[in-house]
């Protein structure tokens, strides 16, 4: 897989901002079939940084209500990427 197929985008939430407060941890939405080695290679290729550690988790759906209709959000896979000292990713 190409790194554009693995990295789907950054996750910008309050929780991910607190995780990255020290400037080392970034959170990305990734392909459900990608493993940690593929995610590490994709991040290093895409941003030119050195990855130290990756933690992944599969999110579950949440029930959402719009008016009188009930629906569910899509589940996806998140990767918490820890970079080495001195490396940074500019997401803006």
C-alpha positions as CSV (number, residue, x, y, z in Angstrom):
1,X,0.0,0.0,0.0
2,X,1.1,3.6,-0.7
3,X,1.3,5.9,2.3
4,X,-1.7,7.9,1.1
5,X,-3.7,4.7,1.4
6,X,-2.6,4.2,5.0
7,X,-2.8,7.7,6.5
8,X,-6.4,9.0,6.1
9,X,-5.9,12.2,8.1
10,X,-5.1,13.8,11.4
11,X,-7.5,13.5,14.4
12,X,-8.0,17.0,15.8
13,X,-9.9,16.8,19.1
14,X,-9.4,18.1,22.6
15,X,-8.1,14.8,23.7
16,X,-5.6,14.5,20.9
17,X,-4.4,18.1,21.6
18,X,-3.8,17.2,25.2
19,X,-1.9,14.1,24.2
20,X,0.3,16.2,21.9
21,X,0.8,19.0,24.4
22,X,4.5,18.1,24.8
23,X,5.0,18.2,21.0
24,X,5.9,14.5,20.6
25,X,2.6,12.7,20.2
26,X,0.3,13.0,17.1
27,X,-3.0,11.2,16.4
28,X,-3.9,10.0,12.9
29,X,-6.9,8.2,11.4
30,X,-5.5,5.2,9.6
31,X,-6.6,2.4,7.4
32,X,-8.3,-0.4,9.3
33,X,-6.1,-3.1,7.6
34,X,-2.8,-1.4,8.3
35,X,-0.5,-2.7,11.0
36,X,2.0,-0.8,13.1
37,X,5.0,-1.4,10.8
38,X,3.1,-0.1,7.8
39,X,1.9,2.9,9.7
40,X,5.4,3.7,10.9
41,X,6.8,3.5,7.4
42,X,4.0,5.7,6.0
43,X,4.5,8.4,8.7
44,X,8.3,8.4,8.1
45,X,7.8,8.7,4.3
46,X,5.1,11.3,4.3
47,X,6.6,13.7,6.9
48,X,10.3,12.9,7.0
49,X,10.5,12.2,10.7
50,X,11.7,9.4,13.0
51,X,9.0,7.4,14.7
52,X,9.8,6.0,18.1
53,X,6.5,4.3,19.1
54,X,3.0,3.7,17.8
55,X,-0.1,2.8,19.8
56,X,-3.2,1.8,17.8
57,X,-6.8,1.4,18.7
58,X,-10.1,0.6,17.0
59,X,-12.9,3.0,17.8
60,X,-16.4,1.8,18.2
61,X,-19.5,3.4,16.7
62,X,-21.5,5.9,18.7
63,X,-25.3,6.4,18.5
64,X,-26.3,9.7,17.1
65,X,-29.7,11.2,16.8
66,X,-30.8,13.7,14.2
67,X,-34.4,14.8,14.9
68,X,-36.4,11.6,15.3
69,X,-34.0,9.4,13.5
70,X,-31.3,7.3,15.1
71,X,-28.0,6.6,13.3
72,X,-24.5,5.5,14.1
73,X,-21.1,7.0,13.4
74,X,-18.5,5.0,11.4
75,X,-15.9,3.0,13.4
76,X,-12.3,3.7,12.4
77,X,-8.7,3.0,13.5
78,X,-6.6,5.6,15.3
79,X,-2.8,5.6,15.7
80,X,-1.0,7.6,18.4
81,X,2.4,8.3,17.0
82,X,5.3,9.3,19.2
83,X,8.2,11.0,17.5
84,X,11.9,11.3,18.5
85,X,13.3,14.4,20.1
86,X,13.6,17.3,17.8
87,X,11.1,16.1,15.2
88,X,7.8,17.7,14.6
89,X,4.9,17.6,12.2
90,X,3.2,20.7,11.0
91,X,-0.5,19.8,10.6
92,X,-1.7,23.2,9.6
